[in-house]
Amino acid sequence: MYSPQLLDHFQNPRNPGVIPDADARVEIENPACGDVLELTAKIANGRLEEIRFRAKGCVAAMACASALTEIVSGILVSDARQVQREEVLQKVGGLPEASGHAAYLAIDALKELLKKA
């Protein structure tokens, strides 16, 4: 059902937690399924120096959040704005159709976070 990459991100999440003195913070919820994703980030010199997540929801939502932080950690904010859902899907090895909402949640959270950057 889930790819080895997705299960790895779920079982060994990258960048979990909260940055206490974050420069940007966002929490969004998927009203259809109830998944919640919080992102916090430290931003310096136009770069996402550090990003962390907390997720409450399905396996796919947690894995996509982990993958997203790995994709954007350390990159320029301008480059992070160009990250697409397909990159998250590729990073987790794809998603079953019923779990497709998880990648949208991750990208939506990133877009909201970057509005505060």
C-alpha positions as CSV (number, residue, x, y, z in Angstrom):
1,M,0.0,0.0,0.0
2,Y,2.7,2.5,1.0
3,S,6.1,2.9,-0.6
4,P,9.3,2.1,1.3
5,Q,10.2,5.8,1.1
6,L,6.9,6.9,2.6
7,L,7.2,4.4,5.4
8,D,10.8,5.5,6.1
9,H,9.6,9.1,6.4
10,F,6.9,8.0,8.8
11,Q,9.1,5.7,10.9
12,N,12.1,8.0,10.9
13,P,10.7,11.5,10.4
14,R,13.1,14.3,9.4
15,N,12.9,17.6,11.2
16,P,10.2,16.8,13.7
17,G,9.3,19.3,16.5
18,V,8.9,23.0,16.9
19,I,11.4,25.9,16.7
20,P,10.7,27.9,19.9
21,D,11.8,31.2,18.5
22,A,10.7,30.7,14.9
23,D,10.5,33.6,12.5
24,A,7.5,32.1,10.8
25,R,4.8,29.6,12.1
26,V,1.7,28.2,10.6
27,E,-0.8,25.5,11.5
28,I,-3.4,24.3,9.0
29,E,-6.1,21.6,9.1
30,N,-7.6,19.6,6.4
31,P,-11.3,20.0,7.2
32,A,-12.3,16.9,5.2
33,C,-10.2,14.4,7.2
34,G,-9.0,16.3,10.3
35,D,-5.2,16.1,9.6
36,V,-3.3,19.0,11.2
37,L,0.1,20.2,10.2
38,E,2.2,22.8,11.9
39,L,5.4,24.2,10.4
40,T,7.9,26.5,12.1
41,A,10.9,28.0,10.5
42,K,14.0,30.1,11.1
43,I,14.7,32.4,8.1
44,A,18.0,34.3,7.6
45,N,19.3,36.1,4.5
46,G,16.4,35.0,2.5
47,R,17.0,31.3,3.3
48,L,15.0,28.7,5.2
49,E,17.8,28.0,7.7
50,E,15.8,25.5,9.7
51,I,12.3,24.1,9.4
52,R,10.4,21.7,11.6
53,F,7.0,20.1,11.6
54,R,4.4,18.6,13.9
55,A,1.6,16.6,12.4
56,K,-1.5,15.0,13.7
57,G,-3.2,12.7,11.3
58,C,-2.6,9.7,9.0
59,V,0.6,8.0,8.1
60,A,0.7,9.8,4.7
61,A,0.3,13.3,6.2
62,M,3.2,12.7,8.6
63,A,5.4,11.3,5.9
64,C,4.7,14.1,3.5
65,A,5.4,16.7,6.2
66,S,8.7,15.1,6.9
67,A,9.6,14.9,3.1
68,L,8.6,18.5,2.6
69,T,11.0,19.7,5.4
70,E,13.8,17.7,3.8
71,I,13.1,19.3,0.4
72,V,13.1,22.9,1.6
73,S,15.5,22.9,4.5
74,G,18.4,25.3,3.7
75,I,17.1,26.6,0.4
76,L,16.2,30.1,-0.6
77,V,12.7,31.3,0.2
78,S,12.3,32.2,-3.5
79,D,13.2,28.6,-4.4
80,A,10.9,27.2,-1.7
81,R,8.0,29.1,-3.3
82,Q,8.5,27.0,-6.5
83,V,8.2,23.6,-4.7
84,Q,5.3,21.7,-6.2
85,R,3.2,18.8,-4.9
86,E,4.8,16.5,-7.4
87,E,8.2,16.9,-5.6
88,V,6.7,15.8,-2.3
89,L,5.0,12.8,-4.1
90,Q,8.3,11.8,-5.7
91,K,10.1,12.1,-2.3
92,V,7.7,9.7,-0.6
93,G,7.6,7.3,-3.6
94,G,4.0,8.2,-4.5
95,L,0.7,8.0,-2.6
96,P,-2.4,5.8,-2.9
97,E,-5.3,7.8,-4.4
98,A,-7.1,7.9,-1.0
99,S,-4.1,9.5,0.6
100,G,-3.4,12.2,-2.0
101,H,-4.7,14.9,0.3
102,A,-1.5,14.5,2.4
103,A,0.7,16.1,-0.2
104,Y,-1.8,19.0,-0.7
105,L,-1.7,19.6,3.1
106,A,2.1,19.8,3.1
107,I,2.2,22.2,0.1
108,D,-0.6,24.3,1.5
109,A,1.2,24.7,4.8
110,L,4.4,25.6,3.1
111,K,2.7,28.3,1.0
112,E,1.1,29.8,4.1
113,L,4.4,29.7,6.0
114,L,6.2,31.5,3.2
115,K,3.6,34.3,3.2
116,K,5.1,35.2,6.6
117,A,8.7,35.0,5.4
